[in-house]
Amino acid sequence: MQQTRASKTAALDAARPGVDGRSGPLVAWMLVAIAVVTGLAWWDEQREADASLSDLEVEQSILASSLAGSLHAHLTALQRDAVLAGEHGPSAVKDRYTPVVVRQAGDPRTHAADPSRMLLTFPIEQDRVVDFGVRADDLIDARRIVHPGELLLLVEAPHETVLHAVDGRVLATRELVSAIDRGDSTLRLTHSQSAAIGLPPRTSVAGIAHLDAGDLGRWTVVSVASARRERDREKRAEWRLVLSLLLASGLVLAFGGAALRKQRKEFELERELAVAEVQRQLDEDLARAERAATMGTFAMGIAHEVSTPLGVIVGRAEQLLARVREDDRAERATQAILKQADRIQHIIRRFLDMARGGPPSLERTDPASIVRGATTWVEHRFAKAKVALTTDVPATMPAIQCDRDLLEHAIVNLLLNACEACGPGGHVEVAARSDAEQVAFVVTDDGAGIRPEDAARATEPFFTTKERGRGTGLGLAIAVEIVKSHRGELTIAPGSSKGTRARIEIPIARGAPDAPTS
């Protein structure tokens, strides 16, 4: 027994680091482990920093593409103003552009006295052109997104080698011009390159989008954002990492020896907790990203899934049409099915075009015909709900430029919401009004009404005040996007006495005569 006890004591002494010199190699391994962990943490921090810059590149590329769509809309408006100037003289638009010159096509080109203005030439007839002097902020809507010292928006006009900033500066940055010429979509700028364009001397990221404007040439929109905030967060994270590693190393070396195993378990537990917290945060970030992606692709997914059964419906209806030629009533019903299916297919294509960033297909349209078309689609719903539907449209109204099917769809959404808000015996009115600038479509009902706080959120995607299972919260959100694509505005507000009032405002077609409502 004494021998056994002695052997156990010897084994414990052999396993215990201390005076026998075994603690030296163990401490060395601890230092090596600390160095490895530090290196891996540093590498991971650098990888995260690069991922953060990559995310910023994607954001700026998306922003530049969005602003390119705004630029296209403004160029279209400029073409209309050029026609207006050609017909009525420069004074008709001189309050918006400087200079404004109507000249013969062969005359010398106008020179803009202000170097911050781009000189654009619009042909209006075979032998006449109009010169407009415009600034960059006249071509893109940047007032709400430009942050001085953090975000810079630039426009490059065709046949120019300089970039015009929305703040009035003219830049000839070689790196940006070269990236544009190469057709790059993103570019990272160094500290000195960022300082040269007026941003903080930190890394900056540029998103580049190109726009083919037809006769007006090839335009480029550049969005340059400073990565100062991201870099500052990374620096703070690096310092926190360094301090944490130093503290952990000091604790490990201080306790050492007999408490080493206990300390290692404690550190492992802390590391597991830290990893679990990081994983939880990553899961939350991933969930937010997935929700954002779902909102962006929801409409496109539905449109894609509906296309297949809709094609089957059309095919079956066409087969049925060939068999019911002798039955007038059945033939008319089949024709109605085909007509409605064709309308759905057309609307789906327009929605897909909008989801991909395409502009609406605009044509000159009489507002009264839009009201008639929208009410035709919903008359049966109102009759079934026993809700009265009336219209109030003046005898003559100015024409508007719009995608008729999409705008009708937006008004139909408002009418269906108003119908659902009313009980049997309720009343809904759709009216059209106009002034010198715009045409307004107003839908009012005498239903339960809407609270001001709900009205402020009514156009948010997936927001609904309806019972679960009765609404998706997408109808008004889609209507808002349709109206925005027409450079208009949709507002929802409580009615003057009761009910709800929805108003769509669309700019009138410039130079459009009043159209009779037939």
Buried (B, 14 or more C-beta within 10 A) or exposed (E): EEEEEEEEEEEEEEEEBEEEEEBEEEBEEBEEEBEEBBEEBBEEBEEEBEEBBEEBBEBBBBBBBBBBBBBBBBBBBBBBBBBBBBEEEBEBBEEBBBBBBBBEEEEEEBEBEEEBBBBBBBBBEEEBBBBBBBBBBBBBBBEEBBEEEBBBBBBBBEEBEBBBBBBEBBBEBEBBBEBBEEEBBBBBBEEEBBBBBBBBBBBBBBBBBBBEBEEBBBBBBBBBBBBBBBBEEBEEEBEEBEEEBEEBBEBBBEBBEEEBEEBBEBEEEEEEEEEEEEEEEEEEEEEEEEEEEEEEEBBBEBBEEEBEEBEEBBEEBEEBBEEBEEEEEBBEBBEEBBEEBEBBBEBBBBBBBBBEEEBBEBEEBBBBBBBBBBBEBBEEBBEEBEBEBEBEBEEEBBBBBBBBBBBBBBBBBBBBBBBBBBEEEBBBBBBBBBEEEBBBBBBBBBBEBBEEEBBEBBBEBEBBBEEEEEBBBBBBBBBBBBBEBBBBBBBBBBBEEEBBBBBBBBBBBBBBEBBEBE
